[in-house]
Structures are given as C-alpha cells and as structure tokens.
C-alpha cells in the first residue's frame, strides 16, 4: 500500500502541477460546477478503461500465465482508483494538455510488474486516445458520456475478478460518477463534450481494428454513424422541428433528411459504447497493439520484444 501511495502521490503532483485551475469551487455549496471543469474525470476514467482492455488483450495474446496477467491488471486498476488520486481527479479543474495526460498514464501503466518500452507506450496511448475519441463522437447525445463511463467501469469490475479490495475502489469511483454527473444540466454536458472534442481534435492515428471495422477512414478521421437507435433523451427523428409558445409546444414539423428513416426509436437500453471491443476480436492485427512485457522490476538486461 505504501508503494501505491507513492505512485498515487506522484500522479497527484502531476495533476496539481499541470492544472491551470487546480480547484475551482462552485459559487455556493449547492451549485454544480461548470461542465468543462468536470471533464478530467471522464477523460481519465474512460481512457484508463481502454488501457486495461488493451493490456488484457495483449497479456492473453502473449500467453502470459493467468495468475501473473491478473496481477498486472489488478495492480494497474488498484493504482488508477486509489482513493487519493480519485479525490484529486474529481475536483473541478481545467483540462490538462495531451502531454500532461500522457504523464499520468505513463505512471499508471508502470505501476505493476509490467514494463513497456517507449514505442509500446506510444502505441498504447494512441489506441487509448482513438478508442475514446470514437466513443465521444459516436454518442447520440452528450448525456451518453456518463453511460460510456459506466460501461468502462462495469467491464473493469469483471476483469479484476474477485479481488474485493479492488472492486471496492471501482465501486467508489462509480459512486463519485453518479454524484458528479447525476444532476448535470444539458448545457454542462455539451460543454464537457466540446472540451473532449477539442482535446482530441487533431489526433487522427490510424488503428487497424477500426479500419477493418470501417469505423475509421483512411485519413484517420472517425466515421460518424448516420443510423442507429435514438437516445433515450430524444424520441424525435432527425429533422423534427418543434415550435413553442409560452413554454408549451404548439406545433411540430418534420423536415426531410437523408437518414431520418435510418433511426429506430429509443429502446431504453444503455449504449454499448465503452465496452471492450478487443473481446470480439482476439486476432486484432499485432502491429496495432503494444507488446506488454511483464517481469520483475529488478530484472536486468534488455526488455523482451
């Protein structure tokens, strides 16, 4: 636990040092902080979930013994949700730069017996970033970002197995998410989504898995879905125009749009975004994924390829 505290302390110092507004409290005790000041928890939790998915896939692909692979995953998740780190993370604050965010994940990825060389860490971070960018762009409504976050946390609970101490940490993060975003307004969700889109705006790394699934174009841009299921927050097909007077709807028009008939009514089922896409394809192209190299921290010599 002292080692985890040390790692968490280092991450905490990165958080404090790189946040332009380390703590921006609301104007009164009952007010919710502005949406863009609550973007960092969503960014770190979701990219962290993507990181664990990728590490788990590589550990299995390299036929790492189950016990050692489970220890790697548990150590990373334990550090990621260490109470001191989560406490700092959920304080209202400005977005970090991409470089500062990378520093955090460098620390998290090496909090276990696993070691990644710089090239593997670059690939890992690119996959994490592009995976979450795809999810943000694919959300049918900004409120779905909370569902995406919840999906990541639910899968992590399955991946860590029956380790009660780690499960308790993830459950506490779930509680923090519910408290932080349960009462957030639509305008704040929009502000949070805009902050995330700006963060990922110029990142267009091509990922073999996404190219194969046709969720990414050849230039690295994400394919925005033009069909699917309408979000639970909107029961109206694209092209619907509603007119209000005195706060009451007085009429409604349906303008012709190309994809209006391609959208099914809301089903009440939570979005699948944020699930583990690497589970469905254990044969993902090796060049798109980093090589995990678990070993004892004091092992001498060059790292395995």
C-alpha positions, 0 to 999 in steps of 0.5 A: 500500500505504501508503494501505491501511495507513492505512485498515487502521490506522484500522479497527484503532483502531476495533476496539481502541477499541470492544472491551470485551475487546480480547484475551482469551487462552485459559487455556493455549496449547492451549485454544480460546477461548470461542465468543462471543469468536470471533464478530467474525470471522464477523460481519465476514467474512460481512457484508463478503461481502454488501457486495461482492455488493451493490456488484457488483450495483449497479456492473453495474446502473449500467453502470459500465465493467468495468475501473473496477467491478473496481477498486472491488471489488478495492480494497474486498476488498484493504482488508477482508483486509489482513493487519493488520486480519485479525490484529486481527479474529481475536483473541478479543474481545467483540462490538462494538455495531451502531454500532461495526460500522457504523464499520468498514464505513463505512471499508471501503466508502470505501476505493476510488474509490467514494463513497456518500452517507449514505442509500446507506450506510444502505441498504447496511448494512441489506441487509448486516445482513438478508442475514446475519441470514437466513443465521444463522437459516436454518442447520440447525445452528450448525456451518453458520456456518463453511460460510456463511463459506466460501461468502462467501469462495469467491464473493469469490475469483471476483469479484476475478478474477485479481488474485493479490495479492488472492486471496492475502489471501482465501486467508489469511483462509480459512486463519485460518477453518479454524484458528479454527473447525476444532476448535470444540466444539458448545457454542462454536458455539451460543454464537457463534450466540446472540451473532449472534442477539442482535446482530441481534435487533431489526433487522427492515428490510424488503428487497424481494428477500426479500419477493418471495422470501417469505423475509421477512414483512411485519413484517420478521421472517425466515421460518424454513424448516420443510423442507429437507435435514438437516445433515450433523451430524444424520441424525435427523428432527425429533422423534427422541428418543434415550435413553442409558445409560452413554454408549451409546444404548439406545433411540430414539423418534420423536415426531410433528411437523408437518414431520418428513416435510418433511426429506430426509436429509443429502446431504453437500453444503455449504449454499448459504447465503452465496452471492450471491443478487443473481446470480439476480436482476439486476432486484432492485427499485432502491429496495432497493439503494444507488446506488454512485457511483464517481469520483475522490476529488478530484472536486468538486461534488455526488455523482451520484444 
